[in-house]
Amino acid sequence: MTPDSQTPLDLETVTFSHIPVLSREVIEGLTVRPGGHYLDATVGGGGHSRLILEAAADVQLTALDQDEDALAAAQKNLAEYGDRIQFILSNFAAYKFTPNTFDGILADLGVSSYHLDQPERGFSFRHTASLDMRMDKRQPLTAADVINEWDEAELADIFFKYGEERLSRRIARRIVEKRPLHTTTELADAIATCVPPKYRYGRIHPATRVFQALRIVVNDELKSLETFLEQAPKALVPGGRITIISFHSLEDRLVKHGLRNSPLLQVLTKKPITASEEEIANNPRSRSAKLRIAQRKQE
Ligand SMILES: C[S@@+](CC[C@H](N)C(=O)[O-])C[C@H]1O[C@@H](n2cnc3c(N)ncnc32)[C@H](O)[C@@H]1O
């Protein structure tokens, strides 16, 4: 890990299971070559990284994650590759991209199943935890700050914009009436009790969109993605590929336009690649995944 990482965790306590999404499609898309150098901008549990390292001989990998627990877990899971991997604790938007360095770059966006399964991180409304939702625990803003301090109009605005929540105003009003709200389940209950029964018992939990919006705001996810899309292409060698997996339409839109508008890139996926029915059956998280691929032009 780089020096800016914090006290290492007790690795025995870290279990990080994450089935890599669209793995065959990512590896084919990257066209991993022997001796190549690849960047995994979101190493998470290291599932995709391992596949990249196994796809050809003598592959070198630079692995980023802004979450120190994820990075520690990846370090442990990928220990057998030794100095073929350099681990860096960093937001991919803050990473200094060196021109003409990588044969391929991968970003698999969002949170991992690990985040959702760790109640104390506050990402899930299924477990009671304090309202945190920071991927990078060094950042000051938490979901509790947003929920308890932002005014009603601002809350409604982010629920609508980042959660595409139709009942954003009604939900914001209820939150303001009920606050302070300290836990994930208090927030989820406040939302569930102010929406119509059809919504309350629908296909997804009525708090899903609000939780998505809060996560995006707390981690400044869309801004980071925009910066990444601007900066990353120059770090590819000519002919190098960039592969990005997104999980909701706001991200996918940015990826689609960012790749298309980069003067350095040629887009290889007219339509995004999505998971097969078989993959969805084995890994429900892949249901909403969209993979887009572009190649750096030969100058
Ligand atoms: C979907 S998981 C990646 C899973 C990984 N591909 C695997 O196979 O195990 C996304 C990871 O990216 C990290 N992440 C999300 N946004 C990030 C950003 N802006 N910069 C760096 N890491 C980020 C999260 O902390 C999380 O560990």
The ligand as a MOL file (V3000), in Angstrom:
LIG
                    3D

  0  0  0     0  0            999 V3000
M  V30 BEGIN CTAB
M  V30 COUNTS 27 29 0 0 0
M  V30 BEGIN ATOM
M  V30 1 C -17.7990 -3.1420 -7.7090 0
M  V30 2 S -16.4320 -3.0810 -6.6520 0 CHG=1
M  V30 3 C -15.1110 -3.7710 -7.5910 0
M  V30 4 C -15.0580 -5.2540 -7.5230 0
M  V30 5 C -13.8650 -5.8700 -8.2610 0
M  V30 6 N -13.9170 -5.6100 -9.6700 0
M  V30 7 C -13.7660 -7.3560 -7.9990 0
M  V30 8 O -13.8310 -8.1410 -8.9440 0
M  V30 9 O -13.6200 -7.7490 -6.8330 0 CHG=-1
M  V30 10 C -16.0350 -1.3960 -6.7270 0
M  V30 11 C -14.8380 -1.0040 -5.8840 0
M  V30 12 O -14.4260 0.2650 -6.3460 0
M  V30 13 C -14.1410 1.1040 -5.2850 0
M  V30 14 N -14.3990 2.4610 -5.7740 0
M  V30 15 C -15.5810 3.0150 -6.0990 0
M  V30 16 N -15.4140 4.2640 -6.5400 0
M  V30 17 C -14.0700 4.5020 -6.5200 0
M  V30 18 C -13.2530 5.6160 -6.8720 0
M  V30 19 N -13.7920 6.7600 -7.2970 0
M  V30 20 N -11.9120 5.5030 -6.7560 0
M  V30 21 C -11.3610 4.3450 -6.3000 0
M  V30 22 N -12.0700 3.2680 -5.9250 0
M  V30 23 C -13.4170 3.3390 -6.0430 0
M  V30 24 C -15.0460 0.6580 -4.1560 0
M  V30 25 O -14.4690 0.9740 -2.9130 0
M  V30 26 C -15.1420 -0.8470 -4.3950 0
M  V30 27 O -14.1780 -1.5420 -3.6490 0
M  V30 END ATOM
M  V30 BEGIN BOND
M  V30 1 1 1 2
M  V30 2 1 2 3
M  V30 3 1 2 10
M  V30 4 1 3 4
M  V30 5 1 4 5
M  V30 6 1 5 6
M  V30 7 1 5 7
M  V30 8 2 7 8
M  V30 9 1 7 9
M  V30 10 1 10 11
M  V30 11 1 11 12
M  V30 12 1 11 26
M  V30 13 1 12 13
M  V30 14 1 13 14
M  V30 15 1 13 24
M  V30 16 1 14 15
M  V30 17 1 14 23
M  V30 18 2 15 16
M  V30 19 1 16 17
M  V30 20 1 17 18
M  V30 21 2 17 23
M  V30 22 1 18 19
M  V30 23 2 18 20
M  V30 24 1 20 21
M  V30 25 2 21 22
M  V30 26 1 22 23
M  V30 27 1 24 25
M  V30 28 1 24 26
M  V30 29 1 26 27
M  V30 END BOND
M  V30 END CTAB
M  END
